[in-house]
Amino acid sequence: MSGFGTEVAFKLGPGTADEARAVAAELAAAAAGCRRHVLFLDEAAGAYGVLAEWDRRGDAEGFAARPAAARALERLAARTGAAPRVRLYAMEECPPG
């Protein structure tokens, strides 16, 4: 299975996993129609990321511009003092073994 991913990476500082989970929940709510939405945590470094997986490239490309996602990204930028990194990926499944 292949698809597309929209990654949002951000730093909140060490020990802020609960805050990162709240950000992830807000972005997940804005990601209606995605296949899966996951949160990556490096709590010791305070670095986090979310990845939304999509079937269609256009959905992945347009995610950050959705009104709810844009508001969440604006709040995140205000909180951190820098815009979060938003990247688009083409994804290909590679079965293990």
C-alpha positions as CSV (number, residue, x, y, z in Angstrom):
1,M,0.0,0.0,0.0
2,S,1.3,3.5,-0.8
3,G,0.0,6.9,0.0
4,F,1.1,10.3,1.2
5,G,2.0,11.8,4.6
6,T,1.9,15.2,6.1
7,E,4.4,15.6,8.9
8,V,4.3,18.4,11.4
9,A,7.4,18.7,13.6
10,F,7.8,21.0,16.6
11,K,9.7,21.5,19.8
12,L,8.1,22.4,23.1
13,G,11.0,21.6,25.5
14,P,11.7,18.6,27.8
15,G,8.8,17.2,29.9
16,T,6.0,18.6,27.7
17,A,4.5,15.3,26.4
18,D,1.1,16.1,27.7
19,E,1.1,19.4,25.8
20,A,2.3,17.6,22.7
21,R,-0.5,15.2,23.0
22,A,-3.0,18.1,23.2
23,V,-1.4,19.6,20.0
24,A,-1.6,16.1,18.3
25,A,-5.3,15.7,19.3
26,E,-6.1,19.2,17.8
27,L,-4.3,18.3,14.6
28,A,-6.0,14.9,14.5
29,A,-9.4,16.5,14.8
30,A,-8.5,18.6,11.7
31,A,-7.3,15.6,9.8
32,A,-10.8,14.1,8.9
33,G,-10.4,11.6,6.1
34,C,-6.8,10.6,6.8
35,R,-5.9,6.9,7.1
36,R,-4.0,7.2,10.3
37,H,-2.7,10.0,12.6
38,V,0.3,9.3,14.9
39,L,2.3,11.2,17.4
40,F,6.1,10.8,17.7
41,L,7.6,11.7,21.1
42,D,11.1,12.4,22.3
43,E,10.1,13.7,25.6
44,A,13.7,14.1,27.0
45,A,14.6,16.4,24.1
46,G,11.2,18.0,24.0
47,A,10.9,17.3,20.2
48,Y,7.6,16.0,18.8
49,G,5.9,15.3,15.5
50,V,2.7,14.1,14.1
51,L,2.2,12.3,10.8
52,A,-1.2,12.1,9.0
53,E,-1.4,9.4,6.3
54,W,-3.6,10.0,3.3
55,D,-4.7,8.1,0.2
56,R,-4.5,11.1,-2.1
57,R,-1.7,13.6,-2.6
58,G,-4.1,16.5,-2.7
59,D,-5.4,15.8,0.8
60,A,-1.9,15.6,2.1
61,E,-0.9,18.8,0.4
62,G,-4.0,20.7,1.6
63,F,-4.0,19.5,5.2
64,A,-2.1,22.5,6.7
65,A,-4.3,25.0,4.9
66,R,-7.5,23.5,6.4
67,P,-9.0,26.1,8.7
68,A,-8.8,24.0,11.9
69,A,-5.2,22.8,11.1
70,A,-4.1,26.4,10.2
71,R,-5.4,27.7,13.5
72,A,-3.6,24.9,15.4
73,L,-0.4,25.6,13.5
74,E,-0.7,29.3,14.3
75,R,-1.2,28.6,18.0
76,L,1.8,26.3,18.0
77,A,3.9,28.9,16.3
78,A,2.8,31.5,18.9
79,R,3.7,29.1,21.7
80,T,7.1,28.1,20.3
81,G,8.2,31.4,18.7
82,A,8.7,29.6,15.4
83,A,6.5,28.0,12.7
84,P,6.4,24.3,13.0
85,R,8.0,22.3,10.1
86,V,5.4,21.0,7.8
87,R,6.6,18.4,5.2
88,L,4.9,16.3,2.6
89,Y,6.0,12.7,1.9
90,A,5.2,10.1,-0.7
91,M,5.0,6.8,1.2
92,E,5.6,3.3,0.1
93,E,5.1,0.2,2.2
94,C,8.1,-2.1,2.6
95,P,7.0,-5.4,4.1
96,P,9.5,-6.7,6.7
97,G,11.5,-9.8,6.1
